[in-house]
Amino acid sequence: REAAAVGMKDPAGDEFVAAAVAVREPVTEEALISYCRGLLAAYKVPRRVVFMAELPKGPTGKTRITSGDIVP
C-alpha cells in the first residue's frame, strides 16, 4: 500500500536506509530488499524493513516517519 524511507546510523556511526512499509499482501523483508536491489542504486536499498499495519500520519494527513519509528 505505502512505504517511507528514513536515514539511520548503525553503532559504528555509518548511515544506512531503513524503510517502513504497509503492505496489502504478505511479503518478506528479504523479498522487498531484493526487489529494491533490482530498481535502485545500492546506496538507496534499505538495510532494514519494518512492517506496520499503517504508516503514521501527521495532522495534514501526510506520512510521518522518523528513525524512532523504526526500532533496531
C-alpha positions in Angstrom: 0.0 0.0 0.0 2.6 2.6 1.1 6.2 2.9 2.2 8.5 5.5 3.6 12.3 5.5 4.0 14.5 7.2 6.6 18.2 7.6 7.2 19.6 5.8 10.2 23.0 5.2 11.8 24.5 1.9 12.8 26.5 1.5 16.1 29.7 2.3 14.1 28.1 5.6 13.0 27.7 4.6 9.4 24.5 5.8 7.7 22.0 3.4 6.0 18.5 3.4 4.7 15.6 1.8 6.6 12.0 1.5 5.3 8.6 1.4 7.0 6.1 -0.5 4.9 2.3 -1.1 5.0 1.5 -4.0 2.6 -1.7 -5.5 1.2 -0.3 -8.9 0.6 2.2 -10.8 2.9 5.8 -10.3 1.8 9.1 -10.9 3.5 11.8 -8.4 4.3 14.2 -10.3 2.0 11.8 -10.2 -0.9 11.3 -6.4 -0.6 15.1 -5.8 -0.3 15.7 -8.0 -3.3 13.0 -6.1 -5.3 14.6 -2.8 -4.4 18.1 -4.0 -5.5 16.6 -4.5 -9.0 15.4 -0.9 -9.1 17.6 1.3 -7.0 21.3 2.2 -6.7 23.0 0.2 -4.0 23.2 3.1 -1.5 19.4 3.6 -1.8 18.4 0.0 -1.0 17.1 -0.3 2.6 19.1 -2.4 5.0 16.2 -2.8 7.4 12.5 -3.1 6.7 9.8 -2.7 9.4 6.2 -3.7 8.6 3.3 -1.7 10.1 -0.4 -2.0 9.8 -0.5 1.6 8.5 2.1 4.3 8.4 1.7 7.2 11.0 0.2 10.4 9.6 0.6 14.0 10.8 -2.3 16.4 11.2 -2.4 17.2 7.5 -2.6 13.5 6.5 1.0 13.2 5.2 3.1 10.2 6.1 5.2 11.0 9.1 8.1 8.5 9.8 11.2 9.1 11.8 14.1 6.9 12.8 12.4 6.5 16.2 9.5 4.6 14.4 12.0 2.0 13.1 13.4 0.3 16.2 16.6 -1.8 15.7 
